[in-house]
Amino acid sequence: MNRRPADPSELIIRNYNHSSTVPLATPEYLRRHGVPKSPEDLRQHTGLLHKAFSDDTVTQQLFQNGRGSEILRWRKTFVTHDQLTLKRLLLEHHGITVDLSIIHCGEELKRGEVVPILRGWQKAPWNMCLVNRREDELKNAKLRNFVLWITAAARDDMRAWGVENDRIIAEAYERFEAQLAAGELGEKDAEAAS
């Protein structure tokens, strides 16, 4: 859920996870265009952005320790409703994304085909919820029991998934920063990162 409804009184909303994403690029894209050191540097890059069907906005800011960046500005942008399109464009070295869920690129992060950039910066967390009409739940005990069960199961799965994702991202940052320090991404990137 990107945004809570203005009047949720007719709904039962059960949170099962809070999730966020980190800025991602490919080493090849960074070799060609340089490594941004701050969110403000993204104005020199192409943004690969996601717009949910239920929300007309794209990611406007990144956050670090509760502090928001300036409004993100990009040299140019590509906006899609589809996470897999973001992944394809990312893997084809077309830009940087701040919206791609690690569930779609965890293996590529492990292999170093995708790297996290701007350590510590991330998209504002969004709530993942199961939403049901209050009237339906009051009328149907089986439905209510199912929703309670699936919410608990999703919460447990997402908690374990979150721990694994945090590990994958931390290891990917370490590998990427070692590559930068060793000058493995090219002269342009070493200058941009220093």
C-alpha positions as CSV (number, residue, x, y, z in Angstrom):
1,M,0.0,0.0,0.0
2,N,1.7,3.2,-1.1
3,R,-0.9,5.4,0.5
4,R,-3.6,4.7,3.1
5,P,-7.1,5.5,2.0
6,A,-8.5,8.8,3.1
7,D,-11.4,7.0,4.9
8,P,-10.3,3.5,6.1
9,S,-13.4,3.2,8.4
10,E,-14.9,0.5,6.1
11,L,-11.7,-1.4,5.8
12,I,-9.6,-3.6,8.0
13,I,-5.9,-3.0,7.2
14,R,-3.3,-5.4,8.6
15,N,0.4,-4.6,8.1
16,Y,2.6,-7.5,7.5
17,N,5.9,-5.9,6.4
18,H,7.7,-2.6,5.9
19,S,10.1,-2.6,3.0
20,S,12.4,-0.3,1.2
21,T,14.9,-0.3,-1.6
22,V,18.4,1.0,-2.2
23,P,19.8,2.7,-5.3
24,L,21.2,0.2,-7.7
25,A,23.2,0.3,-10.9
26,T,25.4,-2.1,-13.0
27,P,29.2,-1.8,-12.9
28,E,29.1,-1.2,-16.7
29,Y,26.7,1.7,-16.4
30,L,29.0,3.2,-13.7
31,R,32.1,2.7,-15.8
32,R,30.4,4.7,-18.6
33,H,28.8,7.4,-16.5
34,G,30.6,7.7,-13.2
35,V,29.7,6.8,-9.7
36,P,27.4,9.3,-7.9
37,K,28.6,10.2,-4.4
38,S,25.4,11.8,-3.2
39,P,21.7,11.9,-4.1
40,E,22.4,15.3,-5.7
41,D,24.8,13.7,-8.1
42,L,21.9,11.7,-9.6
43,R,21.1,14.8,-11.8
44,Q,23.9,13.6,-14.0
45,H,22.3,10.1,-14.5
46,T,19.3,8.4,-16.0
47,G,16.7,7.4,-13.4
48,L,14.8,4.1,-13.9
49,L,11.7,4.7,-11.8
50,H,8.6,2.8,-10.8
51,K,5.1,4.2,-10.5
52,A,2.5,2.1,-8.9
53,F,-1.0,1.9,-10.5
54,S,-2.6,3.1,-7.3
55,D,-0.2,6.1,-6.9
56,D,0.6,8.8,-9.5
57,T,4.0,9.7,-7.9
58,V,7.5,8.4,-8.4
59,T,10.2,8.4,-5.7
60,Q,11.0,12.0,-4.9
61,Q,13.6,11.6,-2.1
62,L,16.0,9.2,-0.6
63,F,16.5,8.9,3.2
64,Q,19.5,8.4,5.4
65,N,19.2,8.1,9.2
66,G,15.7,9.7,9.0
67,R,16.9,12.7,7.0
68,G,15.6,13.3,3.5
69,S,17.6,14.2,0.5
70,E,16.8,17.2,-1.7
71,I,14.1,16.4,-4.3
72,L,15.7,13.9,-6.7
73,R,16.6,15.3,-10.1
74,W,17.7,13.2,-13.0
75,R,19.3,14.0,-16.4
76,K,16.4,11.9,-17.9
77,T,14.0,9.3,-16.6
78,F,12.2,6.2,-17.7
79,V,9.0,5.4,-15.7
80,T,7.2,2.1,-15.7
81,H,4.5,0.3,-13.7
82,D,6.5,-2.9,-13.9
83,Q,9.3,-4.1,-11.6
84,L,10.6,-6.6,-14.2
85,T,10.9,-3.9,-16.8
86,L,13.0,-1.9,-14.3
87,K,15.2,-5.0,-13.9
88,R,15.6,-5.5,-17.6
89,L,16.5,-1.8,-18.2
90,L,18.9,-1.9,-15.3
91,L,20.7,-5.1,-16.6
92,E,20.9,-3.5,-20.0
93,H,22.9,-0.6,-18.4
94,H,20.3,2.1,-19.1
95,G,20.5,3.9,-15.7
96,I,20.2,3.8,-11.9
97,T,17.1,2.7,-10.1
98,V,15.9,3.6,-6.6
99,D,12.8,1.5,-6.9
100,L,13.7,-2.1,-7.7
101,S,12.9,-4.6,-5.0
102,I,15.8,-7.0,-4.1
103,I,13.4,-9.9,-4.6
104,H,13.9,-9.3,-8.3
105,C,17.6,-8.8,-8.3
106,G,19.1,-10.7,-5.3
107,E,21.0,-13.2,-7.5
108,E,22.4,-10.5,-9.7
109,L,23.6,-8.6,-6.5
110,K,25.3,-11.8,-5.3
111,R,27.1,-12.2,-8.6
112,G,28.1,-8.5,-8.8
113,E,26.1,-7.9,-12.0
114,V,24.1,-5.3,-10.0
115,V,25.7,-3.1,-7.3
116,P,24.2,-1.0,-4.6
117,I,25.4,2.6,-4.6
118,L,25.0,5.6,-2.2
119,R,25.5,3.5,1.0
120,G,23.1,4.5,3.7
121,W,20.5,6.1,1.4
122,Q,17.3,4.3,0.7
123,K,13.7,4.9,-0.5
124,A,11.2,5.7,2.2
125,P,9.7,2.4,3.5
126,W,6.3,1.5,2.3
127,N,3.8,-0.7,4.2
128,M,2.8,-4.0,2.8
129,C,-0.8,-4.8,4.0
130,L,-3.7,-7.1,3.5
131,V,-6.8,-5.1,3.2
132,N,-10.3,-6.4,3.6
133,R,-13.7,-4.9,3.8
134,R,-14.9,-4.7,7.4
135,E,-18.4,-5.8,6.4
136,D,-17.1,-9.0,4.7
137,E,-15.1,-10.0,7.7
138,L,-18.0,-9.5,10.1
139,K,-20.2,-11.7,8.0
140,N,-17.7,-14.5,7.2
141,A,-15.7,-16.1,10.0
142,K,-13.9,-18.3,7.5
143,L,-12.7,-15.3,5.6
144,R,-11.6,-13.6,8.8
145,N,-9.7,-16.7,10.0
146,F,-8.0,-17.0,6.5
147,V,-6.9,-13.3,6.5
148,L,-5.5,-13.6,10.0
149,W,-3.6,-16.8,9.1
150,I,-2.2,-15.4,5.8
151,T,-1.2,-12.1,7.5
152,A,0.7,-14.0,10.2
153,A,2.4,-16.3,7.6
154,A,3.3,-13.4,5.4
155,R,4.7,-11.5,8.4
156,D,6.9,-14.4,9.3
157,D,8.1,-15.0,5.8
158,M,8.9,-11.4,5.2
159,R,10.8,-11.1,8.4
160,A,13.1,-14.0,7.4
161,W,13.3,-12.6,3.8
162,G,14.2,-9.1,5.2
163,V,17.2,-10.5,7.2
164,E,18.5,-12.4,4.1
165,N,18.1,-9.3,1.9
166,D,19.9,-7.1,4.4
167,R,22.8,-9.6,4.4
168,I,22.9,-9.7,0.5
169,I,22.9,-5.9,0.3
170,A,25.6,-5.5,3.0
171,E,27.9,-8.0,1.2
172,A,27.2,-6.3,-2.1
173,Y,28.2,-2.9,-0.7
174,E,31.4,-4.4,0.6
175,R,32.4,-6.0,-2.7
176,F,31.5,-2.8,-4.6
177,E,33.5,-0.5,-2.3
178,A,36.5,-2.9,-2.6
179,Q,36.2,-2.7,-6.4
180,L,36.1,1.1,-6.2
181,A,39.1,1.2,-3.9
182,A,41.1,-1.1,-6.2
183,G,40.2,1.0,-9.2
184,E,38.5,-2.0,-10.9
185,L,35.6,0.1,-12.3
186,G,37.7,2.4,-14.4
187,E,39.3,5.8,-14.2
188,K,36.1,7.8,-14.5
189,D,34.6,6.0,-11.6
190,A,37.6,6.3,-9.3
191,E,37.5,10.1,-9.9
192,A,33.8,10.3,-9.3
193,A,33.9,8.3,-6.1
194,S,36.7,10.3,-4.5
